Amino acid sequence: MFEVQEFQDRIEFRFETDIDHVNRVIEENHIFFHQVDIGISELSNLNLVLRELLNNAVEHGNKEIRVKKIHCIVEHLGKKRFK
């Protein structure tokens, strides 16, 4: 299971605990970040932070138990601010 919902100021993901889904989130976020006009260096930093957070959720939070779900929301707060 992998779901994406995109809004004007945020993108939401729901997915099974699977490390391969982390790559899909990064790819989808890459498109979203470009839409909010983020520079390449900021994009690299955001992707790195997001990847580390999601890897930790998969490996440590959910102990790689596939039936557990991860819900991730990336919200653009303006300029170079994200939550």
C-alpha positions as semicolon CSV with decimal commas, in nm:
position;residue;x (nm);y (nm);z (nm)
1;M;0,000;0,000;0,000
2;F;0,130;0,342;-0,099
3;E;-0,095;0,649;-0,110
4;V;-0,015;1,009;-0,201
5;Q;-0,237;1,314;-0,164
6;E;-0,110;1,645;-0,291
7;F;-0,249;1,981;-0,189
8;Q;-0,141;2,334;-0,271
9;D;0,081;2,374;0,035
10;R;0,148;2,017;0,143
11;I;0,186;1,657;0,033
12;E;0,078;1,357;0,241
13;F;0,195;0,997;0,224
14;R;0,060;0,680;0,379
15;F;0,250;0,358;0,321
16;E;0,338;0,018;0,458
17;T;0,663;-0,015;0,646
18;D;0,894;-0,091;0,354
19;I;1,229;0,075;0,291
20;D;1,155;0,080;-0,084
21;H;0,863;0,314;-0,020
22;V;1,105;0,570;0,122
23;N;1,255;0,612;-0,227
24;R;0,907;0,666;-0,371
25;V;0,836;0,936;-0,112
26;I;1,161;1,112;-0,202
27;E;1,074;1,102;-0,573
28;E;0,724;1,242;-0,515
29;N;0,860;1,509;-0,282
30;H;1,117;1,607;-0,543
31;I;0,831;1,703;-0,776
32;F;0,647;1,886;-0,496
33;F;0,957;2,081;-0,392
34;H;1,012;2,199;-0,748
35;Q;0,655;2,328;-0,761
36;V;0,721;2,550;-0,459
37;D;1,038;2,686;-0,624
38;I;1,311;2,543;-0,401
39;G;1,674;2,576;-0,507
40;I;1,891;2,271;-0,576
41;S;2,097;2,298;-0,254
42;E;1,785;2,335;-0,040
43;L;1,627;2,044;-0,227
44;S;1,925;1,821;-0,151
45;N;1,913;1,915;0,218
46;L;1,538;1,858;0,242
47;N;1,563;1,520;0,070
48;L;1,844;1,412;0,302
49;V;1,651;1,510;0,615
50;L;1,332;1,346;0,491
51;R;1,512;1,025;0,393
52;E;1,676;0,998;0,736
53;L;1,347;1,059;0,917
54;L;1,163;0,799;0,711
55;N;1,443;0,543;0,733
56;N;1,431;0,579;1,112
57;A;1,052;0,536;1,109
58;V;1,085;0,215;0,907
59;E;1,383;0,064;1,087
60;H;1,349;0,181;1,447
61;G;0,993;0,308;1,491
62;N;0,811;0,023;1,318
63;K;1,090;-0,235;1,348
64;E;1,042;-0,314;0,976
65;I;0,706;-0,479;1,053
66;R;0,538;-0,447;0,716
67;V;0,177;-0,437;0,837
68;K;0,247;-0,117;1,032
69;K;0,179;0,205;0,843
70;I;0,369;0,532;0,816
71;H;0,191;0,864;0,768
72;C;0,413;1,150;0,652
73;I;0,306;1,510;0,584
74;V;0,541;1,765;0,427
75;E;0,401;2,116;0,449
76;H;0,544;2,427;0,284
77;L;0,516;2,716;0,530
78;G;0,656;2,980;0,295
79;K;0,992;3,074;0,151
80;K;1,241;2,809;0,270
81;R;1,033;2,684;0,563
82;F;0,885;2,335;0,582
83;K;0,720;2,128;0,849
